[in-house]
């Protein structure tokens, strides 16, 4: 197991994650059949309070830093990739709703405390007409992870006036809306290879009135509540979450292949997998790289957060560094999972085997646009002085 470092609590959050991990693991195959997390898994996540770790303290949340958020989502992802994925989707959705939405919205959404679930897609696939007091929003969104059980559905949108986007500082005015579940029509569409239990449904709405206070600018770094971590923006927290998820799934895969390798002999081989010199070389290389990628994440994200707390600037260089680190961690994790799946042979192709689930989940999660090669390219352009800014980063 990983040694915890640089966290803001005394380890209580990680202990909670480890306590509910067996429940998450036990429900993994049921979730695949349901195409969303089982009721027991959702209950465990909600009752543990782990979905509100990032919520501002003034709303009753923990408002933990990147290292704590990383190790918790990593542990949940190690237990079950789908549950871990939803933790990095629902958790930030709740946290940023609490930090950025207006007072009226926060009063309603958090009226009964922190046991609230928000989910959805922040990509601006909606279109909104400004009207008195708010917006009339219509749109269709994909990949709404965790929306199967969320009370509030988030949807990114673009403001349109007279047929054209409203511009702010040379960019379209992109915002996020929090809409009650009953205002949304779910069209499903979640029939996929991996992360099958995330319930990442397609959904839509038509001419839904959303008050101004139930929206916030997508790239805002001016929270109404909460501290420095929110002033780094949604992209930083999202990057930390993606890396945490991939590290957790890869950790599970390497643990599984180690245990299997010590006892399993592939057909025609003279010894167990673990006794094969090429496996030994590749296994320890994957271990070293995964641990190094994890330490890189903690070093970079904790460093940027501490610098921001000290009043230092947070600009494109820092954003590029965070995104490159998260993409690298995901790449290293994918390579570790591929190794485990390959050397396990026919064992890992069987339905229900955890190595097959890790492989399918990893190869689904890495298709996400947030950690694709464009992140590397734009980050490199920043470091080379070829790019002054990028909304993607």
C-alpha positions in Angstrom: 0.0 0.0 0.0 1.1 3.6 -0.6 2.5 5.6 2.3 0.5 8.8 2.7 2.2 12.1 2.7 1.4 15.9 2.7 -2.2 15.5 3.6 -4.3 18.0 5.5 -6.0 15.6 7.9 -4.7 12.9 10.3 -5.4 10.2 7.8 -9.1 9.9 8.7 -10.3 10.3 5.1 -8.0 7.6 3.9 -9.2 5.3 6.7 -12.7 5.9 5.6 -11.8 5.0 2.1 -10.2 1.8 3.2 -13.1 1.0 5.4 -15.6 1.1 2.5 -13.3 -0.4 -0.1 -14.5 -3.9 0.5 -18.1 -2.8 -0.2 -17.1 -1.1 -3.4 -15.1 -4.2 -4.5 -18.0 -6.5 -3.7 -20.4 -4.5 -5.8 -18.1 -4.2 -8.9 -19.6 -7.0 -10.9 -23.2 -6.1 -9.9 -22.5 -2.6 -11.1 -21.4 -3.9 -14.5 -24.7 -5.7 -14.9 -26.7 -2.6 -13.7 -24.5 -0.2 -15.7 -24.4 2.1 -12.7 -23.1 1.7 -9.1 -25.2 -0.6 -6.9 -27.2 0.9 -4.1 -24.9 -0.4 -1.4 -21.9 1.3 -3.1 -23.6 4.6 -3.5 -24.8 4.4 0.1 -21.2 3.7 1.3 -19.8 6.6 -0.7 -22.4 9.1 0.6 -22.5 8.0 4.2 -18.7 8.1 4.5 -18.7 11.8 3.5 -16.0 11.1 1.0 -18.0 12.8 -1.8 -17.9 16.1 0.1 -14.1 16.1 1.0 -13.5 19.1 -1.3 -16.6 21.1 -0.2 -15.8 24.5 1.4 -15.5 24.4 5.2 -18.1 27.1 5.7 -20.7 24.7 4.2 -19.6 21.8 6.4 -17.1 20.2 4.1 -13.4 19.3 4.7 -11.9 21.4 1.9 -8.9 19.1 1.7 -5.9 19.7 -0.5 -4.7 17.9 -3.6 -2.7 15.2 -1.8 -5.6 14.1 0.4 -8.0 14.2 -2.5 -5.6 12.1 -4.5 -5.0 9.4 -2.0 -8.7 9.0 -1.3 -9.8 8.7 -4.9 -6.8 6.5 -5.6 -7.9 4.1 -2.8 -11.5 4.0 -4.0 -10.3 3.4 -7.6 -8.1 0.5 -6.4 -11.2 -1.1 -5.0 -13.3 -0.5 -8.1 -12.5 1.6 -11.1 -16.1 2.7 -11.7 -16.6 3.8 -8.0 -13.3 5.6 -8.1 -14.2 7.3 -11.3 -17.5 8.6 -10.0 -15.7 9.9 -6.9 -13.6 12.2 -9.1 -16.8 13.2 -11.0 -19.3 13.7 -8.2 -16.8 15.1 -5.6 -15.6 18.1 -7.6 -19.1 18.8 -8.9 -20.3 19.1 -5.3 -17.2 21.1 -4.2 -17.4 23.6 -7.0 -21.1 24.0 -6.7 -20.5 25.0 -3.1 -17.7 27.3 -3.9 -19.0 29.2 -7.0 -22.8 29.1 -7.0 -24.9 32.0 -5.7 -26.3 32.2 -2.2 -29.8 31.2 -3.2 -28.6 28.1 -5.0 -26.3 27.0 -2.2 -29.1 27.5 0.4 -31.4 25.2 -1.5 -28.8 22.6 -2.6 -27.1 22.2 0.8 -30.3 22.8 2.9 -30.0 19.4 4.5 -26.2 19.4 5.0 -23.3 18.0 3.0 -25.0 14.7 1.9 -25.6 16.0 -1.6 -24.7 14.5 -4.9 -24.1 16.5 -8.1 -23.1 15.0 -11.4 -22.9 15.7 -15.1 -20.8 17.1 -17.9 -19.3 20.5 -17.8 -18.5 20.8 -21.5 -20.6 23.7 -23.0 -23.0 21.6 -25.0 -26.0 23.7 -23.9 -27.2 27.0 -25.4 -28.8 29.6 -23.2 -30.9 32.7 -23.9 -30.5 35.4 -21.2 -33.9 36.4 -19.7 -34.9 38.3 -16.7 -33.3 36.7 -13.6 -31.4 34.0 -15.4 -31.3 31.9 -18.5 -33.5 29.6 -20.6 -31.3 26.6 -21.3 -31.6 23.8 -23.9 -28.9 21.2 -24.6 -27.8 17.7 -24.9 -24.8 16.3 -22.9 -22.9 13.0 -22.9 -21.0 11.0 -20.3 -22.8 12.3 -17.2 -20.9 10.1 -14.7 -22.8 9.6 -11.5 -26.0 11.1 -12.8 -27.9 7.9 -12.1 -28.2 8.9 -8.4 -27.4 12.6 -8.4 -30.0 15.1 -7.1 -28.5 18.0 -9.1 -27.4 17.7 -12.6 -24.7 20.0 -13.9 -24.5 21.1 -17.5 -22.1 23.4 -19.3 -23.6 26.0 -21.6 -22.8 28.9 -23.9 -24.8 32.2 -23.7 -26.3 33.2 -27.1 -27.8 36.6 -27.9 -29.1 37.5 -31.3 -27.8 34.3 -32.8 -24.2 34.8 -31.7 -22.2 33.8 -28.6 -21.7 36.4 -25.9 -18.0 37.2 -25.7 -16.0 37.9 -22.5 -12.3 38.8 -22.8 -12.2 37.5 -26.4 -13.8 34.2 -25.5 -17.4 32.9 -25.5 -19.1 33.3 -22.1 -19.1 29.6 -21.0 -20.9 28.7 -17.8 -22.1 25.8 -15.7 -25.7 25.3 -14.6 -27.0 23.3 -11.6 -30.4 21.9 -12.5 -32.8 19.8 -10.4 -33.0 16.2 -11.5 -36.7 16.6 -12.4 -35.8 19.2 -15.1 -33.6 16.6 -17.0 -34.5 13.9 -19.5 -32.1 11.0 -19.4 -31.5 9.2 -22.8 -29.0 6.7 -21.4 -26.6 5.6 -24.2 -24.1 4.1 -21.7 -23.2 0.8 -23.5 -19.5 0.7 -23.3 -16.4 -1.5 -22.9 -15.1 -0.3 -19.6 -16.2 1.8 -16.6 -19.5 0.2 -17.2 -20.8 0.8 -13.7 -20.4 4.6 -13.8 -23.9 5.2 -15.1 -22.4 7.9 -17.4 -25.7 8.6 -19.1 -26.6 11.0 -21.9 -29.1 13.6 -20.9 -30.9 16.7 -22.2 -33.1 19.5 -21.3 -35.4 21.9 -23.3 -36.2 25.5 -22.4 -35.4 25.0 -18.7 -35.3 28.3 -16.7 -32.2 28.4 -14.5 -31.7 31.4 -12.2 -28.5 33.3 -12.4 -27.4 32.2 -9.0 -27.6 28.6 -10.1 -24.8 29.1 -12.6 -21.1 30.1 -12.5 -18.4 30.8 -15.1 -16.7 27.6 -16.2 -13.1 28.9 -15.9 -13.7 31.1 -12.8 -11.0 31.5 -10.2 -13.0 33.8 -8.0 -14.9 31.6 -5.5 -17.7 32.9 -3.4 -16.7 30.5 -0.6 -13.6 28.4 0.1 -9.9 29.0 -0.1 -6.9 28.8 -2.3 -7.6 25.5 -4.0 -10.7 27.0 -5.6 -8.7 30.0 -6.9 -6.7 27.5 -9.0 -9.9 26.7 -10.9 -11.8 23.6 -11.9 -9.2 22.3 -14.3 -6.5 21.8 -11.6 -8.9 19.7 -9.4 -10.0 17.7 -12.4 -6.5 17.0 -13.4 -5.7 15.8 -9.9 -8.7 13.5 -10.0 -7.9 11.9 -13.3 -4.4 11.1 -12.2 -5.6 9.7 -8.8 -8.0 7.4 -10.6 -5.4 6.0 -13.0 -2.9 5.5 -10.3 -5.4 3.5 -8.2 -6.5 1.3 -11.1 -2.8 0.6 -12.0 -1.9 -0.1 -8.3 -4.6 -2.8 -8.3 -3.3 -4.3 -11.5 0.3 -4.5 -10.3 -0.8 -6.0 -6.9 -2.9 -8.6 -8.8 -0.2 -9.6 -11.2 2.3 -9.9 -8.3 0.0 -12.3 -6.4 -0.8 -14.2 -9.6 2.8 -14.3 -10.8 4.0 -16.0 -7.6 1.7 -19.0 -8.1 0.7 -19.2 -11.7 2.7 -21.0 -14.5 1.6 -20.3 -18.0 1.2 -23.3 -20.4 4.6 -24.6 -21.6 6.6 -22.4 -19.2 9.2 -24.0 -17.0 8.4 -21.9 -14.0 6.0 -19.4 -12.5 5.5 -15.9 -14.1 7.4 -14.3 -11.2 10.5 -16.5 -11.9 10.8 -15.3 -15.4 13.7 -12.7 -15.7 11.9 -10.6 -18.3 8.8 -10.3 -16.1 11.0 -9.4 -13.1 12.6 -6.6 -15.2 9.3 -5.3 -16.5 7.5 -5.6 -13.2 10.0 -3.6 -11.1 10.3 -1.0 -13.9 6.5 -0.6 -13.9 6.5 -0.3 -10.0 9.3 2.3 -10.1 7.6 4.4 -12.8 4.2 4.3 -11.1 5.7 5.3 -7.8 7.7 8.1 -9.5 4.6 9.4 -11.3 2.7 9.4 -8.0 5.4 11.4 -6.3 5.5 13.8 -9.3 1.8 14.4 -8.8 2.2 15.1 -5.1 5.2 17.3 -5.6 3.8 19.4 -8.4 0.3 19.8 -7.2 1.2 20.4 -3.5 3.9 22.8 -4.6 1.6 24.9 -6.8 -1.0 25.0 -4.0 1.5 26.1 -1.4 2.9 28.7 -3.7 -0.6 30.1 -4.4 -1.3 30.2 -0.6 1.8 32.2 -0.2 0.5 34.7 -2.7 2.6 33.7 -5.7 1.1 33.8 -9.2 -0.8 31.0 -10.8 -0.5 31.3 -14.5 -0.1 29.4 -17.7 3.3 27.9 -16.7 1.8 26.4 -13.6 -1.3 25.2 -15.3 0.7 23.5 -18.0 2.9 21.8 -15.4 -0.2 20.4 -13.6 -1.8 19.1 -16.7 1.4 17.6 -18.0 2.0 15.8 -14.7 -1.5 14.4 -14.7 -1.3 13.2 -18.3 2.1 11.6 -17.6 0.7 9.8 -14.5 -2.1 8.5 -16.6 0.2 7.3 -19.3 2.5 5.5 -16.8 -0.6 3.9 -15.2 -1.9 2.6 -18.5 1.4 1.0 -19.3 1.4 -0.8 -16.0 -2.1 -2.1 -16.5 -1.1 -3.3 -20.0 1.8 -5.2 -18.6 -0.3 -6.9 -16.0 -3.0 -7.8 -18.5 -0.4 -9.2 -21.0 1.7 -11.3 -18.8 -1.4 -12.9 -17.0 -2.2 -14.6 -20.3 -5.7 -16.2 -20.6 -6.4 -15.6 -16.9 -7.0 -11.9 -17.6 -9.4 -12.4 -20.5 -12.0 -14.1 -18.4 -15.1 -12.2 -17.5 -15.2 -11.3 -13.8 -11.5 -11.3 -13.3 -10.2 -8.1 -11.8 -7.3 -7.8 -14.3 -9.8 -7.8 -17.1 -11.8 -5.1 -15.4 -8.7 -3.0 -14.8 -7.7 -3.3 -18.4 -11.2 -2.4 -19.7 -11.6 0.5 -17.3 -8.1 1.9 -18.0 -8.6 1.8 -21.8 -11.9 3.5 -21.4 -10.8 6.2 -19.0 -7.8 7.1 -21.1 -10.0 8.0 -24.0 -11.1 11.1 -22.1 -10.2 14.3 -23.8 -8.8 15.8 -20.6 -5.7 13.6 -20.6 -5.1 13.0 -24.3 -2.0 13.9 -26.3 -3.2 17.5 -27.0 -2.5 18.2 -23.3 1.2 17.2 -23.9 1.4 19.3 -27.1 -0.1 22.5 -25.6 1.9 22.1 -22.4 5.1 21.7 -24.4 4.3 24.8 -26.5 3.9 26.8 -23.2 7.3 25.5 -22.0 9.0 26.3 -25.3 7.5 29.8 -25.4 5.4 29.0 -28.5 2.1 29.6 -26.7 1.1 32.4 -24.3 -2.1 30.9 -23.0 -4.6 28.1 -23.6 -8.2 27.7 -22.3 -7.7 23.9 -22.6 -5.1 24.1 -19.8 
